[in-house]
Amino acid sequence: MRILHTAPIAIQVSNNLKYAGTERIALALNKVYHNEGHESFVAASGDSDLGPYGKLIPTLPECLWKTEGIERKIIRAEDSYSNHYKKSLEFALNNSIQIIQDHPGQYLVASEEYAGRKIDIPVITTIHGGVSVVKEEKYAHFRKLQRENAPVYFVSISESQRKKYEKLTGIRIDKMIYNGIPIDELPFQSKKQDYLLWLGRVSSIKGADLAVQVARRTRRPLIIAGEDRKSTRLNSSHTDISRMPSSA
């Protein structure tokens, strides 16, 4: 099968990522599809690196975010995603792609480039984020595509996310599939080190507060590591939460 991933272009898709969630999933799926004998292509920024797996389809020279040390500079170009999706669809139509798997930075099926063409290729959109009130126009467009039986399908990554999207947006979620992990890179260890690790974007929606509660109740050290989106700094914190006063 010939599969095209349309990746976000804010961060390159690479094994050398300092931060990324969605990009890691696209990278891992590309590797798995390649190893399973499929022809896997990834439309992403030209500074991406897929290693020996699949084939990179560069749609712009470099990603839109630049990280220098722990500081991240955001470089936005208004038409970057339009060009990204235009080139992705041109490649798909000209190279007999059978399935497009979209990992949104923005949404491929919401783009003018998708609306302006007759696309018979099934597009599977994996929803990596939460419901956003500012995207209601896009959600209305998705509902319209579903009513028209367009070949578009939406995948959630948790049951909680699926329920929220169906209740708050009216979109039909076609499948729930958890994000996987590359088990060859993260082998199971029966003997553990005595600490807890929380890893992710440091924001109110990601549950770092729940990790703190668990650490306090179990009286175990907790390492919090992740990106502080407000200051665009990549941070890590080595804090022994178990010894902090309960009012801290």
Protein Blocks (a to p, Z undefined) as FASTA:
>chain_A
ZZdddddfkbccdfkbfbdfklmmmmmmmmmmmmnopacdddddfkbcebjnhjdddfbf
bdfbdcehjaccddddfklmmmmmmmmmmmmmmnopabdcdddfbdfklpmklmmpccfb
dcddddfbdcdfklmmmmmmmmmmmmnopabddddfbfklmmmmmmmnopacfbdcdddd
dfklmccdfbdcddddddddddfknopmmmmmmmmmnopacddddddfklopacdddddf
klpcfkZZ
